[in-house]
Amino acid sequence: MKVQGPDGSEVVPQMGSYGIGVSRLMGAIIEASHDDAGIIWPDAVAPYRVGLINMRADDARCAAAADELYRRLDAAGIETLYDDRDERGGAKFATMDLIGLPWHVVIGPKGLERGVVELKRRATGEKIELSVDDALARLEG
């Protein structure tokens, strides 16, 4: 193809297009939805819906409760990233905030004694304590 240039001569145009691929979309979403702690994934495009934090991976009761909740979340079709690393709680919280999953569920020994888990909405920072069944119901809705 040839077109007429500004001076009237024929030129062959060259064009480049970067397009909008997956990597560009991810970058745009992160740029539009983040805070000082990290990414805040919108529900519709989050790589996982829930980040499950086992506060005490070395505690058999916490491990059993977290494993069971993970199985229930999976059975309900809720994509979950399970953090059962042997790390301090602060490191786990910071990692989950950095990753930016929409919901965080925290299972720890003190909450288990009271029959509750902590549910956190990453976008707002709101935290509430609920029974496992109530937390699961909220995440399914």
Phi and psi in radians as a Rosetta constraint file:
Dihedral C 1 N 2 CA 2 C 2 CIRCULARHARMONIC -2.294 0.35
Dihedral N 2 CA 2 C 2 N 3 CIRCULARHARMONIC 2.525 0.35
Dihedral C 2 N 3 CA 3 C 3 CIRCULARHARMONIC -2.248 0.35
Dihedral N 3 CA 3 C 3 N 4 CIRCULARHARMONIC 2.889 0.35
Dihedral C 3 N 4 CA 4 C 4 CIRCULARHARMONIC -1.532 0.35
Dihedral N 4 CA 4 C 4 N 5 CIRCULARHARMONIC 2.193 0.35
Dihedral C 4 N 5 CA 5 C 5 CIRCULARHARMONIC -1.365 0.35
Dihedral N 5 CA 5 C 5 N 6 CIRCULARHARMONIC 3.085 0.35
Dihedral C 5 N 6 CA 6 C 6 CIRCULARHARMONIC -1.029 0.35
Dihedral N 6 CA 6 C 6 N 7 CIRCULARHARMONIC -0.490 0.35
Dihedral C 6 N 7 CA 7 C 7 CIRCULARHARMONIC -1.633 0.35
Dihedral N 7 CA 7 C 7 N 8 CIRCULARHARMONIC 0.076 0.35
Dihedral C 7 N 8 CA 8 C 8 CIRCULARHARMONIC 1.646 0.35
Dihedral N 8 CA 8 C 8 N 9 CIRCULARHARMONIC -0.173 0.35
Dihedral C 8 N 9 CA 9 C 9 CIRCULARHARMONIC -1.424 0.35
Dihedral N 9 CA 9 C 9 N 10 CIRCULARHARMONIC 2.725 0.35
Dihedral C 9 N 10 CA 10 C 10 CIRCULARHARMONIC -1.403 0.35
Dihedral N 10 CA 10 C 10 N 11 CIRCULARHARMONIC 2.395 0.35
Dihedral C 10 N 11 CA 11 C 11 CIRCULARHARMONIC -2.350 0.35
Dihedral N 11 CA 11 C 11 N 12 CIRCULARHARMONIC 2.685 0.35
Dihedral C 11 N 12 CA 12 C 12 CIRCULARHARMONIC -1.696 0.35
Dihedral N 12 CA 12 C 12 N 13 CIRCULARHARMONIC 2.008 0.35
Dihedral C 12 N 13 CA 13 C 13 CIRCULARHARMONIC -1.258 0.35
Dihedral N 13 CA 13 C 13 N 14 CIRCULARHARMONIC 2.653 0.35
Dihedral C 13 N 14 CA 14 C 14 CIRCULARHARMONIC -2.146 0.35
Dihedral N 14 CA 14 C 14 N 15 CIRCULARHARMONIC 2.464 0.35
Dihedral C 14 N 15 CA 15 C 15 CIRCULARHARMONIC -2.429 0.35
Dihedral N 15 CA 15 C 15 N 16 CIRCULARHARMONIC 2.558 0.35
Dihedral C 15 N 16 CA 16 C 16 CIRCULARHARMONIC -2.241 0.35
Dihedral N 16 CA 16 C 16 N 17 CIRCULARHARMONIC 2.543 0.35
Dihedral C 16 N 17 CA 17 C 17 CIRCULARHARMONIC -2.422 0.35
Dihedral N 17 CA 17 C 17 N 18 CIRCULARHARMONIC 2.225 0.35
Dihedral C 17 N 18 CA 18 C 18 CIRCULARHARMONIC -1.512 0.35
Dihedral N 18 CA 18 C 18 N 19 CIRCULARHARMONIC -0.427 0.35
Dihedral C 18 N 19 CA 19 C 19 CIRCULARHARMONIC 1.150 0.35
Dihedral N 19 CA 19 C 19 N 20 CIRCULARHARMONIC 3.112 0.35
Dihedral C 19 N 20 CA 20 C 20 CIRCULARHARMONIC -2.143 0.35
Dihedral N 20 CA 20 C 20 N 21 CIRCULARHARMONIC 1.654 0.35
Dihedral C 20 N 21 CA 21 C 21 CIRCULARHARMONIC -1.688 0.35
Dihedral N 21 CA 21 C 21 N 22 CIRCULARHARMONIC -3.115 0.35
Dihedral C 21 N 22 CA 22 C 22 CIRCULARHARMONIC -1.018 0.35
Dihedral N 22 CA 22 C 22 N 23 CIRCULARHARMONIC -0.774 0.35
Dihedral C 22 N 23 CA 23 C 23 CIRCULARHARMONIC -1.134 0.35
Dihedral N 23 CA 23 C 23 N 24 CIRCULARHARMONIC -0.640 0.35
Dihedral C 23 N 24 CA 24 C 24 CIRCULARHARMONIC -1.221 0.35
Dihedral N 24 CA 24 C 24 N 25 CIRCULARHARMONIC -0.670 0.35
Dihedral C 24 N 25 CA 25 C 25 CIRCULARHARMONIC -1.118 0.35
Dihedral N 25 CA 25 C 25 N 26 CIRCULARHARMONIC -0.753 0.35
Dihedral C 25 N 26 CA 26 C 26 CIRCULARHARMONIC -1.048 0.35
Dihedral N 26 CA 26 C 26 N 27 CIRCULARHARMONIC -0.797 0.35
Dihedral C 26 N 27 CA 27 C 27 CIRCULARHARMONIC -1.059 0.35
Dihedral N 27 CA 27 C 27 N 28 CIRCULARHARMONIC -0.721 0.35
Dihedral C 27 N 28 CA 28 C 28 CIRCULARHARMONIC -1.164 0.35
Dihedral N 28 CA 28 C 28 N 29 CIRCULARHARMONIC -0.718 0.35
Dihedral C 28 N 29 CA 29 C 29 CIRCULARHARMONIC -1.104 0.35
Dihedral N 29 CA 29 C 29 N 30 CIRCULARHARMONIC -0.797 0.35
Dihedral C 29 N 30 CA 30 C 30 CIRCULARHARMONIC -1.104 0.35
Dihedral N 30 CA 30 C 30 N 31 CIRCULARHARMONIC -0.731 0.35
Dihedral C 30 N 31 CA 31 C 31 CIRCULARHARMONIC -1.086 0.35
Dihedral N 31 CA 31 C 31 N 32 CIRCULARHARMONIC -0.651 0.35
Dihedral C 31 N 32 CA 32 C 32 CIRCULARHARMONIC -1.444 0.35
Dihedral N 32 CA 32 C 32 N 33 CIRCULARHARMONIC -0.345 0.35
Dihedral C 32 N 33 CA 33 C 33 CIRCULARHARMONIC -2.412 0.35
Dihedral N 33 CA 33 C 33 N 34 CIRCULARHARMONIC 1.446 0.35
Dihedral C 33 N 34 CA 34 C 34 CIRCULARHARMONIC -2.695 0.35
Dihedral N 34 CA 34 C 34 N 35 CIRCULARHARMONIC 2.949 0.35
Dihedral C 34 N 35 CA 35 C 35 CIRCULARHARMONIC -2.461 0.35
Dihedral N 35 CA 35 C 35 N 36 CIRCULARHARMONIC -2.970 0.35
Dihedral C 35 N 36 CA 36 C 36 CIRCULARHARMONIC -1.111 0.35
Dihedral N 36 CA 36 C 36 N 37 CIRCULARHARMONIC -0.396 0.35
Dihedral C 36 N 37 CA 37 C 37 CIRCULARHARMONIC -1.516 0.35
Dihedral N 37 CA 37 C 37 N 38 CIRCULARHARMONIC -0.336 0.35
Dihedral C 37 N 38 CA 38 C 38 CIRCULARHARMONIC 2.586 0.35
Dihedral N 38 CA 38 C 38 N 39 CIRCULARHARMONIC -2.714 0.35
Dihedral C 38 N 39 CA 39 C 39 CIRCULARHARMONIC -1.306 0.35
Dihedral N 39 CA 39 C 39 N 40 CIRCULARHARMONIC 2.625 0.35
Dihedral C 39 N 40 CA 40 C 40 CIRCULARHARMONIC -2.216 0.35
Dihedral N 40 CA 40 C 40 N 41 CIRCULARHARMONIC 1.593 0.35
Dihedral C 40 N 41 CA 41 C 41 CIRCULARHARMONIC -1.215 0.35
Dihedral N 41 CA 41 C 41 N 42 CIRCULARHARMONIC 2.281 0.35
Dihedral C 41 N 42 CA 42 C 42 CIRCULARHARMONIC -1.116 0.35
Dihedral N 42 CA 42 C 42 N 43 CIRCULARHARMONIC 2.573 0.35
Dihedral C 42 N 43 CA 43 C 43 CIRCULARHARMONIC -0.903 0.35
Dihedral N 43 CA 43 C 43 N 44 CIRCULARHARMONIC -0.733 0.35
Dihedral C 43 N 44 CA 44 C 44 CIRCULARHARMONIC -1.154 0.35
Dihedral N 44 CA 44 C 44 N 45 CIRCULARHARMONIC -0.398 0.35
Dihedral C 44 N 45 CA 45 C 45 CIRCULARHARMONIC -2.187 0.35
Dihedral N 45 CA 45 C 45 N 46 CIRCULARHARMONIC 0.123 0.35
Dihedral C 45 N 46 CA 46 C 46 CIRCULARHARMONIC -1.122 0.35
Dihedral N 46 CA 46 C 46 N 47 CIRCULARHARMONIC 2.448 0.35
Dihedral C 46 N 47 CA 47 C 47 CIRCULARHARMONIC -1.149 0.35
Dihedral N 47 CA 47 C 47 N 48 CIRCULARHARMONIC -0.501 0.35
Dihedral C 47 N 48 CA 48 C 48 CIRCULARHARMONIC -2.445 0.35
Dihedral N 48 CA 48 C 48 N 49 CIRCULARHARMONIC 2.620 0.35
Dihedral C 48 N 49 CA 49 C 49 CIRCULARHARMONIC -1.428 0.35
Dihedral N 49 CA 49 C 49 N 50 CIRCULARHARMONIC -0.600 0.35
Dihedral C 49 N 50 CA 50 C 50 CIRCULARHARMONIC -2.266 0.35
Dihedral N 50 CA 50 C 50 N 51 CIRCULARHARMONIC 2.455 0.35
Dihedral C 50 N 51 CA 51 C 51 CIRCULARHARMONIC -1.894 0.35
Dihedral N 51 CA 51 C 51 N 52 CIRCULARHARMONIC 2.022 0.35
Dihedral C 51 N 52 CA 52 C 52 CIRCULARHARMONIC -1.706 0.35
Dihedral N 52 CA 52 C 52 N 53 CIRCULARHARMONIC 2.117 0.35
Dihedral C 52 N 53 CA 53 C 53 CIRCULARHARMONIC -1.953 0.35
Dihedral N 53 CA 53 C 53 N 54 CIRCULARHARMONIC 2.055 0.35
Dihedral C 53 N 54 CA 54 C 54 CIRCULARHARMONIC -1.600 0.35
Dihedral N 54 CA 54 C 54 N 55 CIRCULARHARMONIC 1.899 0.35
Dihedral C 54 N 55 CA 55 C 55 CIRCULARHARMONIC -1.158 0.35
Dihedral N 55 CA 55 C 55 N 56 CIRCULARHARMONIC -0.480 0.35
Dihedral C 55 N 56 CA 56 C 56 CIRCULARHARMONIC -2.350 0.35
Dihedral N 56 CA 56 C 56 N 57 CIRCULARHARMONIC 1.435 0.35
Dihedral C 56 N 57 CA 57 C 57 CIRCULARHARMONIC -1.066 0.35
Dihedral N 57 CA 57 C 57 N 58 CIRCULARHARMONIC -0.381 0.35
Dihedral C 57 N 58 CA 58 C 58 CIRCULARHARMONIC -1.535 0.35
Dihedral N 58 CA 58 C 58 N 59 CIRCULARHARMONIC -0.011 0.35
Dihedral C 58 N 59 CA 59 C 59 CIRCULARHARMONIC -1.743 0.35
Dihedral N 59 CA 59 C 59 N 60 CIRCULARHARMONIC 2.080 0.35
Dihedral C 59 N 60 CA 60 C 60 CIRCULARHARMONIC -1.034 0.35
Dihedral N 60 CA 60 C 60 N 61 CIRCULARHARMONIC -0.677 0.35
Dihedral C 60 N 61 CA 61 C 61 CIRCULARHARMONIC -1.184 0.35
Dihedral N 61 CA 61 C 61 N 62 CIRCULARHARMONIC -0.753 0.35
Dihedral C 61 N 62 CA 62 C 62 CIRCULARHARMONIC -1.130 0.35
Dihedral N 62 CA 62 C 62 N 63 CIRCULARHARMONIC -0.760 0.35
Dihedral C 62 N 63 CA 63 C 63 CIRCULARHARMONIC -1.070 0.35
Dihedral N 63 CA 63 C 63 N 64 CIRCULARHARMONIC -0.772 0.35
Dihedral C 63 N 64 CA 64 C 64 CIRCULARHARMONIC -1.121 0.35
Dihedral N 64 CA 64 C 64 N 65 CIRCULARHARMONIC -0.752 0.35
Dihedral C 64 N 65 CA 65 C 65 CIRCULARHARMONIC -1.148 0.35
Dihedral N 65 CA 65 C 65 N 66 CIRCULARHARMONIC -0.752 0.35
Dihedral C 65 N 66 CA 66 C 66 CIRCULARHARMONIC -1.175 0.35
Dihedral N 66 CA 66 C 66 N 67 CIRCULARHARMONIC -0.730 0.35
Dihedral C 66 N 67 CA 67 C 67 CIRCULARHARMONIC -1.061 0.35
Dihedral N 67 CA 67 C 67 N 68 CIRCULARHARMONIC -0.745 0.35
Dihedral C 67 N 68 CA 68 C 68 CIRCULARHARMONIC -1.149 0.35
Dihedral N 68 CA 68 C 68 N 69 CIRCULARHARMONIC -0.747 0.35
Dihedral C 68 N 69 CA 69 C 69 CIRCULARHARMONIC -1.135 0.35
Dihedral N 69 CA 69 C 69 N 70 CIRCULARHARMONIC -0.687 0.35
Dihedral C 69 N 70 CA 70 C 70 CIRCULARHARMONIC -1.037 0.35
Dihedral N 70 CA 70 C 70 N 71 CIRCULARHARMONIC -0.778 0.35
Dihedral C 70 N 71 CA 71 C 71 CIRCULARHARMONIC -1.073 0.35
Dihedral N 71 CA 71 C 71 N 72 CIRCULARHARMONIC -0.718 0.35
Dihedral C 71 N 72 CA 72 C 72 CIRCULARHARMONIC -1.183 0.35
Dihedral N 72 CA 72 C 72 N 73 CIRCULARHARMONIC -0.712 0.35
Dihedral C 72 N 73 CA 73 C 73 CIRCULARHARMONIC -1.089 0.35
Dihedral N 73 CA 73 C 73 N 74 CIRCULARHARMONIC -0.771 0.35
Dihedral C 73 N 74 CA 74 C 74 CIRCULARHARMONIC -1.078 0.35
Dihedral N 74 CA 74 C 74 N 75 CIRCULARHARMONIC -0.783 0.35
Dihedral C 74 N 75 CA 75 C 75 CIRCULARHARMONIC -1.087 0.35
Dihedral N 75 CA 75 C 75 N 76 CIRCULARHARMONIC -0.524 0.35
Dihedral C 75 N 76 CA 76 C 76 CIRCULARHARMONIC -1.468 0.35
Dihedral N 76 CA 76 C 76 N 77 CIRCULARHARMONIC -0.018 0.35
Dihedral C 76 N 77 CA 77 C 77 CIRCULARHARMONIC 1.372 0.35
Dihedral N 77 CA 77 C 77 N 78 CIRCULARHARMONIC 0.371 0.35
Dihedral C 77 N 78 CA 78 C 78 CIRCULARHARMONIC -1.702 0.35
Dihedral N 78 CA 78 C 78 N 79 CIRCULARHARMONIC 1.987 0.35
Dihedral C 78 N 79 CA 79 C 79 CIRCULARHARMONIC -1.184 0.35
Dihedral N 79 CA 79 C 79 N 80 CIRCULARHARMONIC 2.186 0.35
Dihedral C 79 N 80 CA 80 C 80 CIRCULARHARMONIC -2.317 0.35
Dihedral N 80 CA 80 C 80 N 81 CIRCULARHARMONIC 2.329 0.35
Dihedral C 80 N 81 CA 81 C 81 CIRCULARHARMONIC -1.723 0.35
Dihedral N 81 CA 81 C 81 N 82 CIRCULARHARMONIC 2.092 0.35
Dihedral C 81 N 82 CA 82 C 82 CIRCULARHARMONIC -1.819 0.35
Dihedral N 82 CA 82 C 82 N 83 CIRCULARHARMONIC 2.016 0.35
Dihedral C 82 N 83 CA 83 C 83 CIRCULARHARMONIC -1.733 0.35
Dihedral N 83 CA 83 C 83 N 84 CIRCULARHARMONIC 1.736 0.35
Dihedral C 83 N 84 CA 84 C 84 CIRCULARHARMONIC -2.038 0.35
Dihedral N 84 CA 84 C 84 N 85 CIRCULARHARMONIC 0.484 0.35
Dihedral C 84 N 85 CA 85 C 85 CIRCULARHARMONIC -1.163 0.35
Dihedral N 85 CA 85 C 85 N 86 CIRCULARHARMONIC 2.705 0.35
Dihedral C 85 N 86 CA 86 C 86 CIRCULARHARMONIC -1.527 0.35
Dihedral N 86 CA 86 C 86 N 87 CIRCULARHARMONIC 1.278 0.35
Dihedral C 86 N 87 CA 87 C 87 CIRCULARHARMONIC -2.251 0.35
Dihedral N 87 CA 87 C 87 N 88 CIRCULARHARMONIC 2.873 0.35
Dihedral C 87 N 88 CA 88 C 88 CIRCULARHARMONIC -1.185 0.35
Dihedral N 88 CA 88 C 88 N 89 CIRCULARHARMONIC 2.688 0.35
Dihedral C 88 N 89 CA 89 C 89 CIRCULARHARMONIC -1.005 0.35
Dihedral N 89 CA 89 C 89 N 90 CIRCULARHARMONIC -0.728 0.35
Dihedral C 89 N 90 CA 90 C 90 CIRCULARHARMONIC -1.031 0.35
Dihedral N 90 CA 90 C 90 N 91 CIRCULARHARMONIC -0.679 0.35
Dihedral C 90 N 91 CA 91 C 91 CIRCULARHARMONIC -1.162 0.35
Dihedral N 91 CA 91 C 91 N 92 CIRCULARHARMONIC -0.690 0.35
Dihedral C 91 N 92 CA 92 C 92 CIRCULARHARMONIC -1.169 0.35
Dihedral N 92 CA 92 C 92 N 93 CIRCULARHARMONIC -0.745 0.35
Dihedral C 92 N 93 CA 93 C 93 CIRCULARHARMONIC -1.078 0.35
Dihedral N 93 CA 93 C 93 N 94 CIRCULARHARMONIC -0.787 0.35
Dihedral C 93 N 94 CA 94 C 94 CIRCULARHARMONIC -1.088 0.35
Dihedral N 94 CA 94 C 94 N 95 CIRCULARHARMONIC -0.715 0.35
Dihedral C 94 N 95 CA 95 C 95 CIRCULARHARMONIC -1.111 0.35
Dihedral N 95 CA 95 C 95 N 96 CIRCULARHARMONIC -0.799 0.35
Dihedral C 95 N 96 CA 96 C 96 CIRCULARHARMONIC -1.119 0.35
Dihedral N 96 CA 96 C 96 N 97 CIRCULARHARMONIC -0.690 0.35
Dihedral C 96 N 97 CA 97 C 97 CIRCULARHARMONIC -1.125 0.35
Dihedral N 97 CA 97 C 97 N 98 CIRCULARHARMONIC -0.710 0.35
Dihedral C 97 N 98 CA 98 C 98 CIRCULARHARMONIC -1.091 0.35
Dihedral N 98 CA 98 C 98 N 99 CIRCULARHARMONIC -0.777 0.35
Dihedral C 98 N 99 CA 99 C 99 CIRCULARHARMONIC -1.171 0.35
Dihedral N 99 CA 99 C 99 N 100 CIRCULARHARMONIC -0.681 0.35
Dihedral C 99 N 100 CA 100 C 100 CIRCULARHARMONIC 1.463 0.35
Dihedral N 100 CA 100 C 100 N 101 CIRCULARHARMONIC 0.444 0.35
Dihedral C 100 N 101 CA 101 C 101 CIRCULARHARMONIC -1.087 0.35
Dihedral N 101 CA 101 C 101 N 102 CIRCULARHARMONIC 2.567 0.35
Dihedral C 101 N 102 CA 102 C 102 CIRCULARHARMONIC -1.012 0.35
Dihedral N 102 CA 102 C 102 N 103 CIRCULARHARMONIC -0.664 0.35
Dihedral C 102 N 103 CA 103 C 103 CIRCULARHARMONIC -2.220 0.35
Dihedral N 103 CA 103 C 103 N 104 CIRCULARHARMONIC 2.481 0.35
Dihedral C 103 N 104 CA 104 C 104 CIRCULARHARMONIC -2.106 0.35
Dihedral N 104 CA 104 C 104 N 105 CIRCULARHARMONIC 2.352 0.35
Dihedral C 104 N 105 CA 105 C 105 CIRCULARHARMONIC -2.075 0.35
Dihedral N 105 CA 105 C 105 N 106 CIRCULARHARMONIC 2.185 0.35
Dihedral C 105 N 106 CA 106 C 106 CIRCULARHARMONIC -1.964 0.35
Dihedral N 106 CA 106 C 106 N 107 CIRCULARHARMONIC 2.196 0.35
Dihedral C 106 N 107 CA 107 C 107 CIRCULARHARMONIC -2.021 0.35
Dihedral N 107 CA 107 C 107 N 108 CIRCULARHARMONIC 2.120 0.35
Dihedral C 107 N 108 CA 108 C 108 CIRCULARHARMONIC -2.418 0.35
Dihedral N 108 CA 108 C 108 N 109 CIRCULARHARMONIC 2.908 0.35
Dihedral C 108 N 109 CA 109 C 109 CIRCULARHARMONIC -1.085 0.35
Dihedral N 109 CA 109 C 109 N 110 CIRCULARHARMONIC -0.675 0.35
Dihedral C 109 N 110 CA 110 C 110 CIRCULARHARMONIC -1.162 0.35
Dihedral N 110 CA 110 C 110 N 111 CIRCULARHARMONIC -0.744 0.35
Dihedral C 110 N 111 CA 111 C 111 CIRCULARHARMONIC -1.139 0.35
Dihedral N 111 CA 111 C 111 N 112 CIRCULARHARMONIC -0.706 0.35
Dihedral C 111 N 112 CA 112 C 112 CIRCULARHARMONIC -1.084 0.35
Dihedral N 112 CA 112 C 112 N 113 CIRCULARHARMONIC -0.626 0.35
Dihedral C 112 N 113 CA 113 C 113 CIRCULARHARMONIC -1.061 0.35
Dihedral N 113 CA 113 C 113 N 114 CIRCULARHARMONIC -0.588 0.35
Dihedral C 113 N 114 CA 114 C 114 CIRCULARHARMONIC -1.637 0.35
Dihedral N 114 CA 114 C 114 N 115 CIRCULARHARMONIC -0.031 0.35
Dihedral C 114 N 115 CA 115 C 115 CIRCULARHARMONIC 1.348 0.35
Dihedral N 115 CA 115 C 115 N 116 CIRCULARHARMONIC 0.486 0.35
Dihedral C 115 N 116 CA 116 C 116 CIRCULARHARMONIC -2.310 0.35
Dihedral N 116 CA 116 C 116 N 117 CIRCULARHARMONIC 2.787 0.35
Dihedral C 116 N 117 CA 117 C 117 CIRCULARHARMONIC -2.133 0.35
Dihedral N 117 CA 117 C 117 N 118 CIRCULARHARMONIC 2.825 0.35
Dihedral C 117 N 118 CA 118 C 118 CIRCULARHARMONIC -1.731 0.35
Dihedral N 118 CA 118 C 118 N 119 CIRCULARHARMONIC 2.282 0.35
Dihedral C 118 N 119 CA 119 C 119 CIRCULARHARMONIC -1.974 0.35
Dihedral N 119 CA 119 C 119 N 120 CIRCULARHARMONIC 2.180 0.35
Dihedral C 119 N 120 CA 120 C 120 CIRCULARHARMONIC -2.122 0.35
Dihedral N 120 CA 120 C 120 N 121 CIRCULARHARMONIC 2.336 0.35
Dihedral C 120 N 121 CA 121 C 121 CIRCULARHARMONIC -1.626 0.35
Dihedral N 121 CA 121 C 121 N 122 CIRCULARHARMONIC 2.010 0.35
Dihedral C 121 N 122 CA 122 C 122 CIRCULARHARMONIC -1.064 0.35
Dihedral N 122 CA 122 C 122 N 123 CIRCULARHARMONIC -0.694 0.35
Dihedral C 122 N 123 CA 123 C 123 CIRCULARHARMONIC -1.123 0.35
Dihedral N 123 CA 123 C 123 N 124 CIRCULARHARMONIC -0.609 0.35
Dihedral C 123 N 124 CA 124 C 124 CIRCULARHARMONIC -1.886 0.35
Dihedral N 124 CA 124 C 124 N 125 CIRCULARHARMONIC -0.334 0.35
Dihedral C 124 N 125 CA 125 C 125 CIRCULARHARMONIC 1.416 0.35
Dihedral N 125 CA 125 C 125 N 126 CIRCULARHARMONIC -0.018 0.35
Dihedral C 125 N 126 CA 126 C 126 CIRCULARHARMONIC -1.092 0.35
Dihedral N 126 CA 126 C 126 N 127 CIRCULARHARMONIC 2.332 0.35
Dihedral C 126 N 127 CA 127 C 127 CIRCULARHARMONIC -2.179 0.35
Dihedral N 127 CA 127 C 127 N 128 CIRCULARHARMONIC 2.361 0.35
Dihedral C 127 N 128 CA 128 C 128 CIRCULARHARMONIC -2.415 0.35
Dihedral N 128 CA 128 C 128 N 129 CIRCULARHARMONIC 2.653 0.35
Dihedral C 128 N 129 CA 129 C 129 CIRCULARHARMONIC -1.774 0.35
Dihedral N 129 CA 129 C 129 N 130 CIRCULARHARMONIC 2.291 0.35
Dihedral C 129 N 130 CA 130 C 130 CIRCULARHARMONIC -2.448 0.35
Dihedral N 130 CA 130 C 130 N 131 CIRCULARHARMONIC 2.803 0.35
Dihedral C 130 N 131 CA 131 C 131 CIRCULARHARMONIC -1.170 0.35
Dihedral N 131 CA 131 C 131 N 132 CIRCULARHARMONIC 2.811 0.35
Dihedral C 131 N 132 CA 132 C 132 CIRCULARHARMONIC -1.011 0.35
Dihedral N 132 CA 132 C 132 N 133 CIRCULARHARMONIC -0.767 0.35
Dihedral C 132 N 133 CA 133 C 133 CIRCULARHARMONIC -1.087 0.35
Dihedral N 133 CA 133 C 133 N 134 CIRCULARHARMONIC -0.731 0.35
Dihedral C 133 N 134 CA 134 C 134 CIRCULARHARMONIC -1.193 0.35
Dihedral N 134 CA 134 C 134 N 135 CIRCULARHARMONIC -0.669 0.35
Dihedral C 134 N 135 CA 135 C 135 CIRCULARHARMONIC -1.119 0.35
Dihedral N 135 CA 135 C 135 N 136 CIRCULARHARMONIC -0.762 0.35
Dihedral C 135 N 136 CA 136 C 136 CIRCULARHARMONIC -1.092 0.35
Dihedral N 136 CA 136 C 136 N 137 CIRCULARHARMONIC -0.740 0.35
Dihedral C 136 N 137 CA 137 C 137 CIRCULARHARMONIC -1.082 0.35
Dihedral N 137 CA 137 C 137 N 138 CIRCULARHARMONIC -0.720 0.35
Dihedral C 137 N 138 CA 138 C 138 CIRCULARHARMONIC -1.136 0.35
Dihedral N 138 CA 138 C 138 N 139 CIRCULARHARMONIC -0.688 0.35
Dihedral C 138 N 139 CA 139 C 139 CIRCULARHARMONIC -1.262 0.35
Dihedral N 139 CA 139 C 139 N 140 CIRCULARHARMONIC -0.493 0.35
Dihedral C 139 N 140 CA 140 C 140 CIRCULARHARMONIC -1.322 0.35
Dihedral N 140 CA 140 C 140 N 141 CIRCULARHARMONIC -0.451 0.35
